Every structure is written in C-alpha cells, then in structure tokens.
Amino acid sequence: MTPLSKTYRRAITSYLFLVEELVEEIRNILLKSGREDGILVQVRRALSPKDIQEIQHLLEEIEERLRILKRDLHLYPEVSLDASLISSRSAKVWEILCDLEVEKMKRYGQPPPDLAEYLDPKIKELIYLIEAITTITQPEESS
C-alpha cells in the first residue's frame, strides 16, 4: 500500500477515534443497562444475555479491526490532554445549554408565558457551572 500523507493519517485517525468512542459507549450501555439510570434517561434491558454476549463479541471484533487498520495504515494514537478533552466537551455542553434558552426555543412554537422566567435562570446556572469547568481546564497564562 502507498504510504499515507500526514493529513490522511490524521483524518482517518480522527474518524476511527469516533468509532472507538461509540463502540465504548455501546459497551457502557451493555454494562450499565438495567443497573443504573441517568437523571433524564432510564435504560431498560431488552436484550437477552445471549444477545449481550454476541454484541460484546462483535465489539471486540470491531476493536481488533481498528487495531489492524492502525497497524496497516501506520496510524499513531492521538495524544490528548485530559484538560483538552474536557474543555472540548464542555464547549459542546455550553452550546447545547445556550440552545435551551427560551428565546431560541421559540422555533418550536410559542412558549408558555412563564417558561423563560423559570427556565432561563436555571440554564444560566448550568452555563455558569460548565464555564467554571472550562476555566479550570484552560492553561494558565504566564505573566
């Protein structure tokens, strides 16, 4: 195979990293389903133990294929700082929260008259908290 340019290696690595993350998310669903519920989502077991075992085996097969791709395409693992990963996810949470402000939610129709009075301050509190996380993850500027 023709060697890949750095650009192609980075692009393929980025896409496959997303696949790896989603595979891990599926694994977490299998491990937690029926034992833990989130605050806003309850997951109930619909899969049989045999189904779960088969899916886990398939996930392992996917991970093995990812390893083969990594080896054959000479992909290098991206080294990410925990602070950078947390910061990028915090930015996504911030974006989602901003979209929850009632003014922006009018695209779903006219909101109840008292929704903004209640919801917007609560969303601002969440935004403040996520911004605090972002502040912690930002490198300190040298004087």
C-alpha positions as CSV (number, residue, x, y, z in Angstrom):
1,M,0.0,0.0,0.0
2,T,1.1,3.5,-0.8
3,P,2.1,5.4,2.4
4,L,-0.4,7.9,3.5
5,S,0.3,11.6,3.9
6,K,0.1,13.1,7.4
7,T,-3.1,14.7,6.5
8,Y,-4.8,11.5,5.5
9,R,-3.4,9.7,8.6
10,R,-4.8,12.4,10.9
11,A,-8.2,12.4,9.2
12,I,-8.5,8.6,9.3
13,T,-7.3,8.6,12.9
14,S,-9.9,11.2,13.8
15,Y,-12.8,9.2,12.2
16,L,-11.7,5.9,13.7
17,F,-11.3,7.6,17.1
18,L,-15.0,8.5,16.8
19,V,-15.8,4.9,16.0
20,E,-13.7,3.8,19.0
21,E,-15.6,6.2,21.3
22,L,-19.0,5.0,20.1
23,V,-18.0,1.3,20.5
24,E,-17.1,2.2,24.1
25,E,-20.4,3.9,24.6
26,I,-22.2,0.8,23.3
27,R,-20.1,-1.3,25.7
28,N,-21.1,1.0,28.6
29,I,-24.8,0.7,27.7
30,L,-24.4,-3.1,27.8
31,L,-22.7,-3.0,31.2
32,K,-25.0,-0.4,32.9
33,S,-28.3,-1.1,31.3
34,G,-30.8,-2.2,34.0
35,R,-28.4,-1.4,36.8
36,E,-28.1,2.4,36.7
37,D,-30.3,5.1,35.4
38,G,-29.3,8.6,34.4
39,I,-31.1,11.7,35.6
40,L,-33.1,12.1,32.5
41,V,-32.8,8.7,30.8
42,Q,-33.8,5.3,32.0
43,V,-32.4,2.3,30.2
44,R,-34.2,-0.9,30.4
45,R,-32.8,-4.3,29.4
46,A,-34.4,-5.6,26.2
47,L,-31.5,-7.8,25.2
48,S,-31.1,-11.4,26.3
49,P,-27.8,-12.5,28.0
50,K,-27.1,-14.3,24.7
51,D,-27.6,-11.1,22.7
52,I,-25.4,-9.2,25.0
53,Q,-22.6,-11.7,24.8
54,E,-22.9,-11.7,21.0
55,I,-22.8,-7.9,20.8
56,Q,-19.8,-7.9,23.2
57,H,-18.0,-10.4,20.9
58,L,-18.8,-8.2,17.9
59,L,-17.4,-5.1,19.7
60,E,-14.2,-7.0,20.3
61,E,-14.1,-7.9,16.6
62,I,-14.6,-4.2,15.7
63,E,-11.8,-3.2,18.1
64,E,-9.5,-5.9,16.5
65,R,-10.2,-4.4,13.0
66,L,-9.4,-1.0,14.4
67,R,-6.0,-2.3,15.6
68,I,-5.4,-3.8,12.2
69,L,-6.2,-0.5,10.5
70,K,-3.9,1.3,12.9
71,R,-1.1,-1.1,12.2
72,D,-1.5,-1.4,8.4
73,L,-2.0,2.3,7.8
74,H,0.7,3.3,10.3
75,L,-1.7,5.4,12.3
76,Y,-0.4,6.9,15.5
77,P,-2.6,7.4,18.5
78,E,-3.6,10.9,19.2
79,V,-2.2,12.1,22.5
80,S,-4.8,14.2,24.1
81,L,-4.6,16.0,27.4
82,D,-7.5,15.4,29.7
83,A,-7.9,19.1,30.1
84,S,-8.3,19.5,26.3
85,L,-10.9,16.7,26.1
86,I,-12.9,18.0,29.0
87,S,-12.7,21.5,27.5
88,S,-14.0,20.4,24.1
89,R,-16.9,18.5,25.6
90,S,-17.6,21.4,27.9
91,A,-17.8,23.7,24.9
92,K,-20.4,21.3,23.4
93,V,-22.4,21.3,26.6
94,W,-22.3,25.1,26.6
95,E,-23.6,25.2,23.1
96,I,-26.5,22.8,23.9
97,L,-27.4,24.8,27.0
98,C,-27.4,28.1,25.0
99,D,-29.9,26.5,22.6
100,L,-32.2,25.8,25.6
101,E,-32.7,29.4,26.4
102,V,-36.4,30.1,25.7
103,E,-35.7,32.8,23.1
104,K,-34.0,30.2,20.9
105,M,-36.7,27.6,21.7
106,K,-39.4,29.7,20.0
107,R,-38.6,27.7,16.9
108,Y,-40.8,25.0,18.5
109,G,-43.7,27.4,18.8
110,Q,-44.8,30.0,21.3
111,P,-43.5,29.0,24.8
112,P,-45.7,29.2,27.9
113,P,-45.6,32.8,29.3
114,D,-43.7,31.8,32.5
115,L,-41.2,29.4,30.9
116,A,-38.5,32.0,30.3
117,E,-38.8,33.3,33.9
118,Y,-38.3,29.8,35.3
119,L,-36.0,28.1,32.7
120,D,-33.6,30.8,31.6
121,P,-32.1,31.4,35.1
122,K,-31.7,27.6,35.6
123,I,-29.9,27.4,32.2
124,K,-27.7,30.3,33.2
125,E,-26.7,28.4,36.4
126,L,-25.8,25.4,34.3
127,I,-23.8,27.6,31.9
128,Y,-22.0,29.2,34.8
129,L,-21.0,25.7,36.1
130,I,-19.9,24.5,32.7
131,E,-17.9,27.7,32.2
132,A,-16.2,27.1,35.6
133,I,-15.1,23.6,34.4
134,T,-13.8,25.2,31.2
135,T,-11.9,27.8,33.3
136,I,-10.2,25.0,35.2
137,T,-9.2,23.2,32.1
138,Q,-7.6,26.3,30.4
139,P,-3.9,26.6,30.8
140,E,-2.7,29.4,33.0
141,E,-1.2,32.3,31.1
142,S,2.3,33.2,32.2
143,S,3.0,36.7,33.4
